[in-house]
Amino acid sequence: MALLVEADGKNRLLQDVLTRPGNETCADCGNPEPDWASLTLGVFICQACSLLHRSIPHISQVKSVQDTWDASQVELVAAVGNSAARAKYEQKVPAFYYRPTHTDCKLLREQWIRAKYERNEFEFIEKQEPYSAGYREGFLWKRGRDNGQFLSRKFILSEREGALKYFNKQDARDPKAVMKIETLNATFQPAKIGNPCGLQITYLKDNSTRNIFVYHSDAKEMVDWFNAIRAARFHYLQVAFPGASDEELVPKLTRNFMKEGFMEKTGPKHTEGFKKRWFTMDDRRLMYFKDPLDAYALGEVFIGSKENSYTVLSGLPPSTQGYHWNHGITIVTPDRKFLFACETEAEQRDWIAAFQRVINRPMRPQEYAVEAHFKHKP
């Protein structure tokens, strides 16, 4: 028998189920107030995740909570719910495995959903071999540093050697680059790279950041590489910090950039003209590039804490010369002032907020060593 439906289209019993602990956020990405459900899996999900569930119709059939439900459908989600589903489908998620949120790219969210419900990777540990083995070898399309072409390159990730390497030729004995796991980072950049599976890998070379841009046509393959890098970082950090808990180590595995975008900058004497540059805020490193896909930064600026005399100010000094965008930012460091200009007030506000978050955070002991070795480039 169909249940009575209220005038606003919401089913009273369904609303009761929605308010149960665990059901108040999306089962897959944590978005608050999910307004869809999977009738076959018995979980509540947000609209964005419901679109990804539609790509696995043999596993998941979705329905809006605003629609009319019959008694059997309500009974199903009441019998399961998000908490019980997580206990089943996420019972053996490795600590290093990246759990995407609603702000992450589509690729990460879709592969998380497929890993849980379609491939059952977190119910059977043997299915985690592609990213948990400590060794991974394969081919990725890598952007050339000089010509911008993507070419197939062999990559090897080895925890034992503590490095990710790539080779220009399949039969080459010596790698083109050796990236130490110690300084390795990876972040998905689909829009920037122009590919839904685009991954930006960074590492430190002579205390300067080096960028590598890669992708793979297979979405699972690319996410497996990402989580393999996280696994290698996790095991490296477990050795480096033997007393640290998983909760302390996991945030250090990989990081998204705090902010990226175009600004204008002038040189150290503040008399040169302002030049448009692409800026990347990576933790305490502010890097600037001629092009967003450049391998090396033209320069890097270390952003310390307020306790160490770093401040960010809105606007530029009155003596500033030359044409520039209207919305200025001044970063004061112990050595000098850095002058930037944003095209819009909104961008200026966002950049100042990003700088302020870093400056408000006390420096860790290892960051003093970075500051000491840092070379401000013009």
Salt bridges, closest charged atoms under 4 A:
GLU6 OE2 - ARG12 NE 3.31
ASP28 OD2 - HIS53 NE2 2.67
ASP28 OD1 - LYS116 NZ 2.72
GLU90 OE1 - ARG99 NH1 2.70
GLU90 OE2 - LYS116 NZ 2.84
GLU110 OE2 - ARG114 NE 3.43
GLU118 OE2 - HIS58 NE2 3.13
GLU118 OE1 - ARG114 NH1 2.81
GLU121 OE2 - ARG119 NE 2.56
GLU137 OE2 - LYS154 NZ 3.55
ASP146 OD1 - ARG145 NE 3.49
GLU159 OE2 - HIS235 ND1 2.78
GLU161 OE2 - ARG160 NH2 3.87
GLU161 OE1 - LYS165 NZ 2.77
GLU221 OE2 - ARG136 NH2 3.04
ASP224 OD2 - LYS220 NZ 2.59
GLU260 OE2 - LYS192 NZ 2.63
ASP282 OD1 - ARG255 NE 2.59
ASP283 OD1 - ARG361 NH2 2.79
ASP283 OD2 - ARG364 NH2 3.76
GLU300 OE1 - ARG285 NH1 2.75
ASP335 OD2 - HIS376 NE2 3.32
GLU347 OE2 - LYS259 NZ 3.34
GLU367 OE1 - ARG284 NE 2.92
GLU367 OE2 - ARG361 NH2 3.70
GLU367 OE2 - ARG364 NH2 3.11
